[in-house]
Amino acid sequence: MAGRFEGLTDLEWKLFDDVFPQEPSKRGKGMPHAPYRHVLNSLLYILITGCRWCDLPKGDIWASKSSSHRWLKRWRTDGTFEHLQARILAIASEKGLINWQFGAVDGSFSPWERWR
C-alpha cells in the first residue's frame, strides 16, 4: 500500500474477509447496506490520511461517512476491530516488519497527574 491509498486490493481483502461478521440481509426499506470492504476502505483512508469524516472520498469503493462511523462503533463494541488489529499485527510480525526489541511510550497525553 505504498503511496496514495486507493482502497484494498482483492488479495488484501482476502486477508481480512473472514474477520467480519456475516453481512446482514437487506432490511427492506431505507438505504441499502454498505459492503464491509467499502467500509474498511473508508476507515483505513481516515486512519492513513488523518482526514475528517466529512472529507472521505466519494465513489464506488468508499462507504458514506455515516455508514463508516456506524460500523466502526459496532465493530469496536463487538470485538471485530480488535480481531482485525490482531490479524494485522500477526501478519506484520510474521513478515518481520515489526522489531519487538524496541518500543516507545508517549506520556504527553496521559491523564496522570504528578505527585504533589
ZILIN-V620260 format. One line per field, one symbol per residue. ss: DSSP state (@ for helix, = for strand, . for the rest). phi: phi as a letter, one per 40 degrees, with the letter a starting at -180 (. if undefined). psi: psi as a letter, one per 40 degrees, with the letter a starting at -180 (. if undefined). A space follows every 50 residues. Layout:
BEGIN
ss=???
phi=???
psi=???
END
This chain:
BEGIN
ss=.........@@@@@@@@@@................@@@@@@@@@@@@@@. ..@@@.........@@@@@@@@@@@@@@.@@@@@@@@@@@@@@@...... ................
phi=.cgccbgccccccccbdcccccccccchbgcccccdccccdccccccccg ccdccccbicbbcccccccccdccccccgccccccccccccccccgcbcc cbaabbccbcccbccb
psi=fiahhfihiddddddedediihhiihediaiihhidddddddddddddde iideehiiadeiiidddddddddddddeedddddddddddddddefehhe diiihheeehehiii.
END
